[in-house]
Amino acid sequence: MSQLLTTPDLVLTDLAATDREDATAQLIAVLHAAGRVTDPEGFAADVRAREAQMPTGMPGGVGLPHARSEHVTAPSLAIGKLRQGVDWGAEDGPARLVFLIAAPAGGDSDHLKILAALARRLVHESFRQSLLDAPDAATVADIITREVVPS
């Protein structure tokens, strides 16, 4: 990957969202502002289509929406720390951390590597807590880069 998977400008540390659609739209907006998504509405439709197949809520208060899309320019990860949890379809309750994986339409292997690496870390409560406790976007991006991104 020529670009970093995530950077501080792709992290919303104080995300206020009414539901998963709102949270996803705000994360798509930061991806668009960073030039990683060319058509926010088109990418949102791709994410909604993926979510309709099966909700991407994970145990431990995590939402993990993801999609491959022709509207994505580079493999990217936008992250939101929610003030109030949002229902993401997990059995154990609302999500406080949301990770939006955006992958180019042809990027099957990148998308799956990112998803697998992130899921492996998210099962650890200490990892989730380190992200919730991170004081700023730069710290969140650094933790993700250090702990998740394949070298």
N, C-alpha and C positions, 0 to 999 in steps of 0.2 A: 504494500500500500504506500503510495507516494505521500498522501496526506495522513496526519494523525487521525485515528479513529474518532477521538473526541478532544475537545479543547474547552477552555473555560467559557467561551462564548456559546457553547452548545449545552451549558448547564444552567438550569433555573433552580436556584436554591430556596426560593420562597414561592413556590407555585400555588396559586389559588385557583382551583377548578371546581366546577359544579358537577361534572361527571367525566367519564373516560373520554368522550368525544371532545370535550372542552380541553382536557389535559393534553390529548393528542394534538389538537389544533395548535395549542401554544408551543408545543415542542416542534411541530412542523414549521411554524413561523421562524423559529431560531435557525433551523436547518436551511430554510429559504433565504434568510438574511445573510447566512454565511456562504451562500452560493452552492450549497450541496443538494438542494432540491430546486428544480426549475419551475415546477407547476404545483403549488401547494394543494390546490383542489384535486388535481389528478392523483397526487401521492396520497392524499387523505382517502380518496375512493379506494385505492389499492390497500391501504391499511384497514379500512372498514371491511372490505371483502375478505381479508385474511382473518380478522376478528370474528366475522360471521361464521367461519368454518369451525372455530373453537375459541372461546375466550382465552386470553393469555395471562390471566392472573396466576401468580405462583404463591405457595405458602410463604409466610413471613412478611406479608404486606408489600408485595411486589407486583407491578404490572409490566409486562414484557411484550408490548405490541411490536410487530415487525412486518416488513414486506419488501419484496423485490419489486422494483418499479423502473419504468423507462424515464421517470421524472427525477431519478437520483443520479448525481454526477460522480459520487465517490462513496465507498463504504463509510458509514457515519453512525455515531451513537449520540443521540440527544438524551439528556438525563433531567428528570424533574424530581425535586424533593417537595412533596405536598404538605401544605400547612395542615389541612384536614384530609384524612384518607378518602379515597374514591373507590367505589365498588368496581372491581376489575374481573369479577367472576370467580375469585378464589374462595374455597370453602371456609378458610379461617378468617375472612373479613377483608376490609378495605385495604387498598394499596397506599403506602406512604412514599414509596420509591417507584418511579416509572422510567423505564429504559426503552426508548424508541430506536430500533435498529432499522436503518435505511440502507438498502443495498441496490446497486444498479441491476437492471433486468437480467443482464448476463452474468451476474456475480454470484452464482449458486454456491460455490465453495466458500467464498468469503463470508457470505451471509450465515451459512451453517457453522463455520468456525467461530464467528463472533458469538452466535447464539449459544453454542455448546460451552465455550469458555466462560461466558457470563453466567450461564445457568450453574456451572460447576462451582463458581464462587458464591453465588447467591444462596446456596443451601446453607452456608455458614452464617449464623447469627452475628458473629463478630465482624464479618465483612459488611453486612447490611448496616450494623450499628456504626461502623467507622464512617460510612457514607452519610448516615443521618447526623452524626456528630461533627462532620467536617464543617469548618467555619466559613468556607467560601467556595466559589466555583472552581478556582484554581486547584484547591485541595482535592475536590471531588474528581476533577479531570486527571490529576496526578495519581490518585488511588486507582482509578480505572486503568490508566495507561500502564501502571506498574503491575497490577494484579491480574488484569484480564487480557490485554492485547498480546496475541502470540508474537514471540520474537522471531 
